């Protein structure tokens, strides 16, 4: 998984992002615990990640990344009420924190609180009408209500962003190929092709680049 390549960098980015924050600025020990917990979470070791996060004192103050991770861990451990409290607290304390709002919608929906989830979705989509994650979640909400046409409408709107997402894979493939990393480059191109519609004009340049890389491997 690409995220694992940059585990060491995460701590530096988090530290820089939090520089100059208020009294709850995390200690180096908290940052180290967060990076390790996040890596465990990404690898599916939820219980181990939970144990690490519980020792991050600053998570209940200004270290919102650690608090968000705690909420996700609670969600996947099946504690939906606990995860809702965490995500709701973050969303209220940090207005516009879309990641917290997204997970709050998911926790509400998982508890069958459809009305609350729909109201939050409507409010978020009013300000972020093009966020594919919320469009997908709105589709899932409609699907849960057996509103098939409504679900398809939201899923179609979400799918419109697939071409934009594919650009990141294409550009990263070019960079990897430039440095002789042909196999990772081909993997990124495969991901780009999976995102692109069959009738997209972008498929030909992707396939041409893929052919050049395969020929270079010979």
C-alpha positions, 0 to 999 in steps of 0.5 A: 500500500502506497501510504506505508511508503511514507510512514516516516514522513507522516510524523514530520508533516503532522509536527509541522502542521501542529507547530504553533498550536495551542496548549495541547500541542502533542509531545514527540512521544505522542507524535511517535505513538500516533504514527505507529498507531496509524500504521497499525490501523492501516494494516488492520491491527485495530486492537494494537492501534487502540492500545497505542492511541489510548496513551496519547494524552493530547488527543482529547485536546488539540491533537485532532488527528489522533482523536480522529484516529481514535474515532475510526478505531471505535467505529471498526471495533463496533462502538458506534456510540463512542465513535459518534461522540468522538466525531461529533465533538471534532465536527463541533470544535472544528467547523468544516473538518470534513473528515470528521463530518464524513465519519460522523455521517457513517457512524450515524448511518450505522446506528440507523439514525437516518434523519440525523445522517441525512441532515448532516449530509445535506448541510455538507453537500450544500457547501461541498457539492462536488465532494465524491466521498459525501456523494457516495455516502448520500448514495448509500443512504438512499440505497438503505432507504430502497430509493434505487433511482436516488442512489444511482443518481448520487453514485453517478455524480460521484463517479464523475470524479474518477477521471480526476483521480486517475490523473494522480496515478498517471503522473506518479507513474511517469515519475516512477518510470523516470527513476526506473521503477517500472513495476510500481509505475505499471501498478499505478497505470493499472489503477488509472485504467481501472478508474477511467471509463471505457470510452474515455479519451485518456485511456489511449495515452495511458496505454501508450505509456504502459507499452513504453514501460513494458518495452523498457523492462525487456 
